[in-house]
């Protein structure tokens, strides 16, 4: 498969997964599917954050990124769960601890 | 553009524009080093619009088409519940709008849109359109720069890579309120850590998030 064909195939797979529920209007799912959709964003964002901060290189180990995670949690608590509070305090913690590690 | 929701989307996405742009540069450099031509590299960012899938593509390019497609399918599966949730958020819209909303359905723009839809925004479609435009332009322009002129910035060296997980942490923070949310968040941490031990990187996020969300389905509120 040529590089161009492979890129087209990846684009099709990616877009298909994104458009599947948007292409055709459906009624909001209820029951277990509805409950799954309610909690999926929390699960997704926490999983993304954990893999990026606690295991940035694919292996869980204590790194300076842990300081960013701790700072982010403190920032969220201090600034009432503000997005920018989490990012700012987390980033500052990351850079400060990085100076000493 | 007079729409206040659109302006809010632009404001909220400035950080994403810069961070994604830096990663676009890194992708452009790596893709050209992996053997893709400049125009094919830029085309990849124009039509795929998925950092994770594109980095997987470049990393596995030498191994052939099958591993690339397996990895990108694993990464793409998480978009399915995101697509269902976004369809709920935007409500009835013309087909053209819905197809456009799907085009840049990334973790970042999905998270921002979900956040403002919970706190109240006048026009959620305009908001997401603005966020999509910011992310898309940062990603494509960054890729073109990286592919054409080489590495001007090493995101890992500059510590920019830590900003994305912080963004996701910040997006999760307002969503974790009830007992069930805390259980799901804890399950997601555990599942993500276990996934890093037992799964290839392309499947870790999808499997961890799905497992934790499934756990949440069976928790009584």
Interface residues (C-beta under 8 A of the other chain):
Chain A: X1 X3 X4 X6 X7 X8 X9 X10 X11 X13 X14 X15 X16 X17 X18 X19 X20 X21 X22 X23 X25 X26 X28 X29 X32 X35 X36 X37 X38 X39 X40 X41 X42 X43 X44 X45 X46 X47 X48 X49 X50 X51 X52 X53 X54 X55 X56 X58 X59 X60 X65 X68 X69 X72 X73 X76 X81 X82 X83 X84 X85 X86 X87 X90 X91 X94 X95 X98
Chain B: X15 X35 X36 X37 X40 X43 X44 X47 X48 X49 X50 X53 X54 X57 X61 X64 X65 X68 X69 X72 X73 X75 X76 X77 X78 X79 X80 X81 X82 X83 X84 X85 X86 X87 X88 X92 X95 X98 X99 X101 X102 X103 X105 X107 X110 X111 X114 X115 X159 X161 X162 X163 X164 X165 X166 X167 X168 X169 X170 X171 X172 X173 X174 X175 X176 X180 X181 X184 X185 X187 X188 X189 X191 X192 X193 X195 X196 X197 X201 X204 X205 X208 X209 X210 X211 X212 X213 X214 X216 X217
